[in-house]
Structures are given as structure tokens and as C-alpha cells.
Amino acid sequence: MSNQSEFSIALLHWGDLIEDFLDTIGVNFEAFCNEMSGGWMFGYIDALKLANIRTVLFCVSARVNRSVRYTHKLTGATICVLPAPQLYQAVRRPMLNPYGWTVNEVFGDVSGIRRHLLTVVKDAAPYLATPLLHLAHELRREGCQAILCQEYEYARFDTCILLGRIMRLPVFATFQGGDFQLSRWEGLLRPLTLSACAGLIVATQTEVQRLQSRYQLPPEKIARIFNPMDVTNWQTSDRTEARKALGIPLDAQVVVYHGRIEMYRKGLDILVDAWEKVCRDRSDRNLRLLLVGTGSDADKLEQLITQKRLPGIIWKNEYVRDRTLIQRYLSAADIYTLPSRHEGFPVAPIEAMSCGLPVVATDAPGVPDILADMELSGGIVVSRENSTALAQALGSILDNPPWGHELGKRARDRAEKCFSLEAIGQQIRNFIVTKIG
């Protein structure tokens, strides 16, 4: 039993099952508990800890048959894994892709009466994924005084609003890119649950505007707060040593991307096209594109790179959990790039900025907020879907290293002032405590 005098909140992840996320990045649950750091989950946990809020991370899994507790090694947070309901597991078994947009994407080619039945199953399944009785029991056991969902545009948020009403717990949620709905049920329920929630934490101005326009939410229900970053522990190391360790020539100019390998969402096809242009216009240079990460589209990216036969691409095709190793990759680079088509509020460019790298990124949601003053914030923002503009922005820094160095200093300054754990944690605490009263 937790200390009841201690302020505690429950943190719930997006998606039906935690393994849906972990499996795509090749991370088992043991590594998740012992090695994983940063990102939205642990960034929030670290920030709230500094603001004197205890966080319990609740995960739902089909690989346990009872509630199991772990301790996250790097933050000390309790991780409570709840068993997925049997009914949800039953309706999920025939699914090819539980997160598909259409019935055919979820179940394959179906027609007739079966299609109508499976449409109902598709829309209902996300609402069946949260084990409400188990969650209620563990919330009481942990003495949680509020619930914080990773995304509000998802079925778990709706079910938590119901549970919160029953248990008289305030429910909050954040925005991490979920500005879409996968089922018709969400369209009916979401206006009601958003109206009933205690408050929303949103990093981007575009999303604030969408919420107010679509749902007519009052401004006082929304707090515009950036995602937290452990800026203090993200620092550049010696470039020469980093390059020697990675086998990168000292005279090379290096552009780096690190994150999930999702072709469309992350715009990696745009990056490959842009890199082709960069290399073609600078054939006399020793250029390197360093890719760090893996994901559901790793095979597609490999095929594209092979097809293009581009020079200078170095790809670490695995999910890197070691923060020191990620910093080594960033320290070996001259520029960080984020070519995404869609984001919520990306942490990766802030990690790069903390390491003193200039950023060249597309105007995906969240990016204009991170680089609010463009070059004064340490980077260049270009239009999405425009490989020519991306190539030109990368080239402008590659062709003027002193300017790139200056942008890198500005980027580090921006990260320290706007995204630190201490600053963001206090903002989140103030918002939650004020709403709870």
C-alpha cells in the first residue's frame, strides 16, 4: 500500500496492449523495465517526480493472467501490468491489424452480413481492451488521486472517464499526436468525455485550436505545456572520439536521424529523396546519412535504400535503449533532421538540440512549436512532402559549417530554457493540483 499522504497519479499508455508498441521496436518487457528511458512515458515520470508527484505506470498486456508489479530501474516508478480482458482477447484473435482504418485492414477481405458484424467488432474492440475492474482495484491499492491518459483521442480515455466518474477520480490526458478517431463510437462519445474530463495537457498551438474549434472546449480546460526532456543528461561528447567509436571518417559531414522506422508517418521516403539531391549536388564531399532506429517499416526502408543505391548511408537497424550510445550518435553528427509527415510533440529533435545540433525538420505538428523562432531557436522548418526544400535546408548548413555551429548553440539554449524536467514538471503539477482543488 502506498503512503496515502503522498500525491500519486496513474499514467496509462495509448493503444490496446503495451506489446503492440514494444514488439514493433524489438524491446521485450524486461528491457522496458530495466533499460528504457526518456520518451513520453519516462519523461513525464521524471518530471513529475521532481515536482513531488509519484507516478504509477499502468500497462495492459495479453501476456499476463493477473496483475503484476515491476519497478522501473532508472526512475524507480512502479509499473503495474494488468491482464487484457478475455473478451477483448477473443475478438482480437481474428484481427490482422487491430489499428486499421477500415474493416478490410483489420480483418482482411470480408463481405455481406459478416462485414456488418465485424464492423461492430472493430469499433467495440478498443473499448474492451481496458480491464476496468482490475484497474479500479489497483488504483485503490496504489492510492492514486488522478488518472492521466497518454492520448484523449482514443477509446481508453473514454473508458477512464467512466471509471473516474464511478471512483470520483479526476481524469486528465495529453496530446502526443492522436488527432484522429478509429471508430464511429469515438465520434459519438468523444465530445461527452472531453467535456467531462478534468483537463488536457497540449503542447502545440495547432492542436489547441483544433480542440476549441471541433469540441468548443473552454480555454481553462486546456494547458499548453511542452513535453519534458532531461536536458541536463543530454550533452554532446567529443566528436572525434564519437566518430572513431562508430567508424565514421573524421572529415565526413554527417546528417543524423534517430527514431522509429515508419515510412509514411516519419517521412523517411522524403528523407531518402532529399539525400539523393544533397549527394548529387555535392559529389565531391564525403557525406554520411546516419539512421538510428527500427520499426514496422524496416524492410520497406531497406528496399528503398537498395533500390536508390545511394552513397554514405549508415543505418543502425535496432531500437537503441542506451542513452549514452544515442548521445554518441548525435555527437558524431553535424545536423539532425526530422522529415515527418505527422507528429504529436516529438522528443527526438529536442534530444538533438540538447546535444548542440542544428535541426532541419518539416512543419509536422509540434515542430513549429519546438522551433518557434526558426533560426533563433536553432533550426530550419520546411514544408512536409517537399524533398527539394528539405535538401536545400540541409545543404545550406552543410555548405556553411560556422552557421551550423551557431545554430547548434542556439538549439542548446532553447532546450535548456523551454523543455527541462524541472520547468515542465512544475507546470504539470500546478495544472493538475489546481484542477483537483
Secondary structure by P-SEA (a helix, b strand, c coil): cccccbbbbbbbbccccaaaaaaaacccaaaaaccccccaaaaaaaaaaaacbbbbbbbbccccccbbbbbcccccbbbbbbbccaaaaaaaccccccccccccccccccccaaaaaaaaaaaaccccccaaaaaaaaaaaacccbbbbcccccaaaaaaaaaaaaacbbbbbbbccccccccaaaaacaaaaaaaccbbbbccaaaaaaaaaaccccccccccccccccccccccccaaaaaaaacccccbbbbbbbccccccccaaaaaaaaaaaaaaaccccbbbbbbbbcccaaaaaaaaaaaaccccccccccccccaaaaaaaaaaccbbbbbcccccccaaaaaaaaabbbbbbcccccccccccccccccccccccccaaaaaaaaaaaaacaaaaaaaaaaaaaaaaccccaaaaaaaaaaaaaaaac
